Amino acid sequence: MTYIIQGNDPIYHHVPKAFEKGGLGEYDYRGKHYHMEKAPGTTRIVFMGDSFVYGLVEHNETIPFYFEQLVHERFPDKRVEVLNFGNVSYSPVIHEVQYHRLIKPLHADAIIYLYDTCDPIDDVIYDHLALYDESGVATAVRGEKFMNVGIRRSVFIRFLQFAYQTTKHGGRYIPQEEQLANRSLFIKNPYIFKPWMEFSFSVLDRLSGAIIKDGTKFSLYQYPWPFHLRDAHEFKLFFQGWGVLNGEWQTPEEHLFGKIVMEHCQEKGLICYDFAPEVRTMEEALGDGSRLRIYNNKDNHFTPFANLQFAKFILDKPATQELLSGK
């Protein structure tokens, strides 16, 4: 991902190259130019999320791009501006920083927030690098350069950590099999990692509360990884990248994490939708040999085809229709 992750940022941990063209008030994360002040009569919609929002595809094949295209087709008389502030491995802790420093000044009419199955894992990592104000709001997530994070993360400390893990795992730092085992365990039974989920949800609640308080509409969309496809035999390269045979993977019967997210949203009164059932529907409709039309085989991200379906899914939801129809 070196072509996307640019340096070690002292505020946002890492940023894409497009952002470094001008940053605040000039370009979104895919290089689309905008002005701080909205043009009169314009509805501004901001997408937040991780690499699925950024899109590991061409800029005109991303979810936000397709969404804006569909909006213009369906509402030709409405002026709508869609900005993409998704980035690789971003999760609620970084999003909280990103919102208050970067997105809040844009006075968006709506924020469409995509929540990844593994966001709780990322949040636990970023929490150790975050700075918080007196009210507990994240103000920065420091990149891991020595000058940014000090002696406690120095080369010597890193060496000790490396030596411990290498010894523990018989000469390998962290076996790829164990990486997949940990993630697959989370996917199959996220309740085992309940403290991680509760922490991520607490940041998400604080973030969504601030967005709504600022007068911006908020809706959340949860989506699955290819681990949830009923048949994963086509993803040999992806599973080999984790150091295991894809035949060892047994698909869960239900998208349990998505169910947990939806229950939390209902409890908190948030507008949330789960895209996982749509992915299963796509898989069934495409049939055998066509699952690579949903996810690619290298890094398990959505293809342009799936991004278009996701954009249609978002546009058709009541929260979006109410926003664009002015009801």
C-alpha positions in Angstrom: 0.0 0.0 0.0 3.0 2.3 -0.2 1.4 4.1 -3.2 -1.5 5.1 -1.0 -0.1 5.5 2.5 2.1 8.6 2.5 4.6 9.0 5.3 3.8 8.9 9.0 1.6 11.9 9.7 1.7 13.4 13.2 -2.1 14.1 13.2 -3.8 11.6 11.0 -1.2 8.8 11.3 -1.1 8.4 7.5 -2.6 10.3 4.6 -2.9 9.7 0.9 -0.7 11.6 -1.6 -3.8 13.4 -3.0 -4.3 15.1 0.4 -0.8 16.5 0.3 -1.6 18.5 -2.7 -3.3 21.1 -0.5 -5.0 19.5 2.4 -7.8 21.3 4.2 -10.1 23.1 2.0 -8.7 22.1 -1.4 -8.7 18.3 -2.2 -10.5 15.3 -0.8 -8.5 12.0 -0.3 -8.9 11.0 -4.0 -7.7 14.3 -5.3 -11.1 15.9 -6.0 -10.9 19.7 -5.8 -13.5 21.5 -3.7 -14.0 24.9 -1.9 -14.4 25.3 1.8 -17.6 27.2 1.3 -20.4 25.3 -0.5 -21.9 26.8 -3.6 -25.4 28.2 -2.9 -28.1 25.6 -3.2 -25.6 22.7 -3.1 -26.1 19.6 -1.0 -22.7 18.4 0.3 -22.2 14.7 1.2 -19.0 13.4 2.7 -18.1 9.7 2.7 -15.9 8.5 5.6 -14.4 5.0 6.0 -11.4 3.0 5.2 -9.8 1.5 2.1 -13.2 0.2 0.9 -14.3 3.9 0.7 -11.0 5.1 -0.7 -11.3 2.3 -3.2 -8.4 0.2 -4.4 -9.6 0.9 -7.9 -9.5 3.9 -10.3 -11.0 7.1 -8.8 -14.0 6.8 -11.1 -14.8 3.3 -9.9 -15.2 4.0 -6.2 -18.4 3.9 -4.1 -18.5 7.7 -3.7 -17.9 8.4 -7.4 -20.6 5.9 -8.5 -23.0 7.4 -5.8 -22.6 10.9 -7.1 -23.1 9.7 -10.7 -26.3 7.9 -9.7 -27.5 10.9 -7.8 -27.1 13.2 -10.8 -29.0 10.7 -12.9 -31.9 10.3 -10.5 -32.0 13.9 -9.3 -30.8 15.9 -12.4 -32.2 19.2 -11.1 -30.4 18.9 -7.7 -26.9 20.3 -7.1 -25.0 17.6 -5.1 -21.3 17.5 -4.2 -19.8 14.2 -3.0 -16.4 14.1 -1.3 -14.3 11.0 -0.5 -12.4 11.1 2.8 -11.9 7.4 3.1 -8.4 6.0 3.6 -6.6 2.7 4.1 -6.9 1.3 7.6 -8.8 4.3 9.0 -11.2 3.5 11.9 -13.3 5.5 14.4 -10.3 6.7 16.4 -8.7 8.4 13.4 -12.1 9.4 12.0 -12.8 11.3 15.2 -9.6 13.4 14.6 -10.4 13.7 10.9 -13.9 14.9 11.6 -13.1 17.7 14.1 -10.0 18.9 12.2 -10.9 18.4 8.6 -14.5 17.6 7.9 -16.5 19.6 10.4 -15.4 22.9 8.8 -16.9 21.8 5.5 -20.4 22.0 6.9 -21.6 18.9 5.1 -25.3 18.2 4.9 -24.8 14.5 5.4 -22.0 12.1 6.3 -22.2 8.5 5.0 -20.1 6.4 7.2 -18.8 2.9 6.2 -17.9 0.7 9.1 -15.5 -2.2 8.5 -15.8 -5.6 10.2 -12.2 -5.2 11.5 -12.5 -1.6 12.6 -12.4 -2.6 16.3 -9.0 -4.3 15.8 -7.7 -1.1 14.2 -9.1 1.1 17.0 -7.2 -0.9 19.6 -4.0 -0.3 17.7 -4.6 3.4 17.2 -5.7 4.0 20.7 -2.1 3.5 21.9 -0.9 6.2 19.4 -3.7 8.7 20.0 -3.8 12.0 22.0 -7.0 12.9 23.7 -8.3 16.2 25.1 -9.7 16.6 28.6 -13.2 15.5 27.5 -11.8 12.2 26.0 -12.0 13.2 22.3 -9.1 12.1 20.1 -7.2 15.1 18.8 -4.4 13.3 16.9 -3.2 9.8 16.1 0.6 10.0 15.8 2.5 8.3 13.0 5.2 6.0 14.3 8.3 7.9 13.4 10.8 8.1 16.3 10.6 12.0 16.4 6.8 11.8 16.6 6.4 9.3 19.4 9.6 9.4 21.4 11.8 7.0 23.2 9.1 4.6 24.3 8.7 3.6 20.6 12.4 3.8 19.8 14.4 1.4 17.7 15.7 -0.3 20.9 12.1 -0.9 22.2 11.0 -2.2 18.8 14.0 -4.5 18.8 13.0 -5.9 22.2 9.4 -6.4 21.0 10.7 -8.1 17.8 13.1 -10.4 19.7 10.3 -11.4 22.1 7.8 -12.2 19.4 10.5 -14.0 17.3 11.5 -16.2 20.2 7.9 -16.9 21.1 7.1 -18.0 17.6 10.2 -20.1 17.0 12.0 -17.7 14.7 9.1 -16.0 13.0 7.8 -12.6 14.1 4.0 -13.3 13.8 3.1 -16.3 11.7 0.7 -15.6 8.9 -1.3 -18.6 10.0 -1.8 -16.9 13.4 -2.8 -13.6 11.8 -5.5 -15.3 9.8 -6.5 -17.4 12.9 -7.0 -14.2 15.0 -9.0 -12.4 12.3 -11.0 -15.5 11.5 -11.8 -16.0 15.1 -13.0 -12.5 15.4 -15.2 -12.9 12.3 -16.7 -16.2 13.5 -17.1 -15.2 17.2 -16.6 -11.5 17.8 -18.0 -11.8 21.3 -14.6 -13.2 22.3 -13.2 -9.7 21.6 -16.0 -7.8 23.4 -13.8 -5.2 25.0 -12.4 -4.3 21.6 -15.9 -3.9 20.2 -17.1 -1.9 23.2 -14.2 0.5 22.8 -14.7 1.0 19.1 -18.5 1.5 19.6 -17.8 4.1 22.3 -15.7 6.1 19.9 -18.3 5.7 17.2 -21.1 6.8 19.5 -19.0 9.9 20.5 -18.3 10.7 16.9 -21.8 10.2 15.6 -23.1 12.3 18.5 -20.9 15.2 17.6 -21.8 15.0 13.9 -25.5 15.0 14.7 -25.1 17.8 17.2 -23.4 19.9 14.6 -26.6 19.6 12.4 -25.3 17.0 9.9 -27.2 13.9 9.1 -25.4 10.7 9.9 -26.0 7.2 8.5 -23.8 4.1 8.9 -23.3 1.2 6.5 -21.6 -2.0 7.7 -20.1 -4.4 5.1 -18.4 -7.8 5.1 -15.1 -9.3 3.9 -15.0 -12.2 1.4 -14.7 -14.5 4.5 -18.5 -14.4 4.5 -19.0 -15.8 0.9 -20.5 -19.2 1.0 -17.9 -20.5 -1.4 -14.3 -19.0 -1.2 -12.5 -21.5 -3.5 -11.9 -18.8 -6.1 -9.8 -16.7 -3.6 -6.7 -18.8 -3.6 -4.3 -15.9 -4.0 -5.9 -14.0 -1.1 -5.7 -17.0 1.3 -2.2 -17.8 0.2 -1.2 -14.3 1.1 -2.2 -15.2 4.7 -0.1 -18.3 4.5 -2.9 -20.8 4.6 -4.9 -23.0 2.2 -8.4 -21.5 1.5 -9.8 -25.0 1.9 -9.3 -24.7 5.6 -11.7 -21.8 5.9 -15.3 -22.7 6.9 -17.8 -19.9 6.1 -19.9 -18.7 9.1 -23.6 -19.2 8.6 -24.4 -15.6 9.5 -22.6 -12.2 9.5 -22.5 -12.0 13.3 -20.6 -8.8 13.6 -23.0 -7.1 11.3 -25.9 -8.3 13.6 -24.1 -6.9 16.6 -23.6 -3.5 14.9 -27.2 -3.3 13.9 -28.3 -4.1 17.5 -26.0 -1.4 18.8 -27.4 1.1 16.3 -30.9 0.3 17.3 -30.1 0.8 21.0 -28.4 4.2 20.3 -31.1 5.3 17.9 -28.6 5.6 14.9 -29.6 5.1 11.3 -27.6 2.0 10.2 -27.8 -0.5 7.4 -26.0 -3.9 6.8 -24.7 -4.6 3.3 -23.8 -8.2 4.1 -27.1 -9.7 3.0 -26.8 -7.9 -0.3 -23.3 -9.5 -0.8 -24.8 -12.9 -0.2 -27.6 -12.1 -2.7 -25.0 -11.0 -5.3 -23.1 -14.3 -4.8 -26.2 -16.4 -5.3 -27.2 -14.4 -8.4 -23.8 -14.5 -10.0 -23.4 -18.3 -9.4 -20.4 -20.5 -9.5 -17.2 -19.0 -10.9 -18.3 -15.4 -10.6 -17.4 -14.4 -7.1 -14.4 -12.6 -8.3 -16.8 -10.0 -9.6 -17.5 -9.1 -6.0 -14.0 -9.1 -4.4 -10.6 -9.2 -6.1 -8.3 -12.1 -5.4 -5.3 -10.1 -4.1 -6.4 -7.8 -1.3 -10.0 -8.8 -0.9 -11.5 -5.4 -1.7 -14.7 -4.8 -3.6 -14.5 -4.7 -7.4 -15.9 -1.8 -9.4 -19.0 -4.0 -10.0 -19.5 -4.4 -6.2 -18.8 -0.7 -5.6 -21.6 0.2 -8.0 -24.0 -2.2 -6.3 -23.1 -0.7 -2.9 -23.6 2.8 -4.2 -27.1 1.8 -5.4 -27.8 0.2 -2.1 -26.9 3.5 -0.3 -28.9 5.7 -2.7 -32.0 3.6 -2.3 -32.1 3.7 1.5 -34.8 6.0 3.2 -32.1 8.2 4.9 -30.6 9.1 1.5 -33.9 9.5 -0.3 -35.2 11.9 2.4 -32.0 13.9 2.2 -32.1 14.3 -1.6 -35.9 14.8 -1.9 -35.8 17.5 0.8 -38.4 15.8 3.0 
